[in-house]
Amino acid sequence: FRATNTQDTDVESSSFQISLLCPLGLWRMAVPVRGKDCLHLACFDLSAYLKFEREAGDWKCPICGRSVPLVDLRVDEVTLRAVRETSRDVEHIFVSEDGRFSIEKP
């Protein structure tokens, strides 16, 4: 995958910054998930999603709004590995095209 760097126009980047913080709970994710049909790389924490949806009940992705019933949740292995292998103070990572991650911008 390729994206345009948001800070420098017309510069292609082969890495993406991914947050390790859940957009629902605003804490560092323990089990990063997203819907199987979601097109974004960002994740949300499984426990925060379950708590939020138990109250809201609409089962929609908090990032893109697509329908995400429980059976459609998928754990993001790269983000999960980053959560497990980095210190608790790391809030984001950079993921390369080949799935490797770093805490420093490449």
C-alpha positions as CSV (number, residue, x, y, z in Angstrom):
1,F,0.0,0.0,0.0
2,R,1.1,3.6,-0.6
3,A,-0.2,6.9,0.7
4,T,0.7,10.5,0.3
5,N,2.4,12.0,3.3
6,T,0.1,14.5,4.9
7,Q,2.9,16.9,6.0
8,D,4.7,17.1,2.6
9,T,2.5,17.3,-0.4
10,D,3.4,15.2,-3.4
11,V,5.8,13.0,-1.4
12,E,4.9,9.3,-1.3
13,S,5.5,7.4,1.9
14,S,5.8,3.7,2.3
15,S,5.0,3.7,6.0
16,F,1.9,4.7,7.9
17,Q,1.6,6.1,11.4
18,I,-0.8,4.0,13.5
19,S,-2.1,5.0,16.9
20,L,-2.0,2.5,19.8
21,L,-4.6,4.5,21.6
22,C,-8.3,3.4,21.3
23,P,-10.5,6.1,19.9
24,L,-13.4,5.0,22.1
25,G,-11.7,4.5,25.4
26,L,-8.8,6.9,24.9
27,W,-6.4,4.4,26.4
28,R,-3.8,2.1,25.0
29,M,-5.4,-0.9,23.3
30,A,-5.0,-4.4,24.7
31,V,-6.6,-6.2,21.8
32,P,-6.7,-4.0,18.7
33,V,-9.6,-4.9,16.3
34,R,-11.4,-3.6,13.3
35,G,-14.2,-4.8,11.1
36,K,-13.4,-7.4,8.4
37,D,-14.9,-5.0,5.8
38,C,-13.2,-1.8,7.1
39,L,-10.8,-0.2,4.7
40,H,-8.7,1.7,7.2
41,L,-5.7,0.6,9.1
42,A,-6.7,2.2,12.4
43,C,-8.0,-0.1,15.2
44,F,-10.1,0.2,18.3
45,D,-9.8,-1.8,21.6
46,L,-12.0,-4.9,21.8
47,S,-13.1,-4.3,25.4
48,A,-13.9,-0.7,24.7
49,Y,-16.0,-1.6,21.7
50,L,-17.9,-4.3,23.6
51,K,-18.7,-1.9,26.4
52,F,-19.6,1.0,24.1
53,E,-21.8,-1.2,21.9
54,R,-23.5,-2.9,24.9
55,E,-24.8,0.6,25.7
56,A,-25.3,2.0,22.2
57,G,-26.3,-1.2,20.5
58,D,-25.8,-0.1,16.9
59,W,-22.6,-2.2,16.3
60,K,-20.9,0.3,14.0
61,C,-17.2,0.9,13.5
62,P,-16.2,4.0,15.5
63,I,-13.8,5.0,12.8
64,C,-15.7,4.6,9.5
65,G,-19.3,3.8,10.6
66,R,-19.6,0.5,8.7
67,S,-21.6,-2.2,10.4
68,V,-19.4,-4.4,12.6
69,P,-21.2,-7.2,14.4
70,L,-19.2,-9.4,16.7
71,V,-18.6,-12.1,14.0
72,D,-17.0,-9.5,11.7
73,L,-14.4,-8.3,14.2
74,R,-10.7,-9.1,13.3
75,V,-7.6,-8.7,15.5
76,D,-4.9,-6.7,13.7
77,E,-1.8,-8.9,14.2
78,V,0.7,-6.1,13.5
79,T,-0.8,-3.7,16.0
80,L,-1.2,-6.4,18.6
81,R,2.5,-7.3,18.2
82,A,3.4,-3.6,18.6
83,V,1.2,-3.4,21.8
84,R,2.9,-6.4,23.2
85,E,6.5,-5.5,22.2
86,T,6.6,-1.8,23.1
87,S,6.6,0.0,26.4
88,R,3.3,1.4,27.7
89,D,4.3,5.0,27.0
90,V,4.5,4.4,23.2
91,E,1.3,5.9,21.7
92,H,1.9,5.3,18.0
93,I,4.0,3.2,15.6
94,F,5.0,3.5,12.0
95,V,4.2,0.4,9.9
96,S,6.0,-0.3,6.7
97,E,4.6,-2.0,3.6
98,D,6.0,-5.3,4.6
99,G,4.3,-5.3,8.0
100,R,7.3,-4.3,10.1
101,F,6.8,-1.6,12.6
102,S,9.0,0.9,14.4
103,I,8.4,3.6,17.0
104,E,10.6,6.1,15.1
105,K,9.6,7.6,11.8
106,P,11.5,5.8,9.1
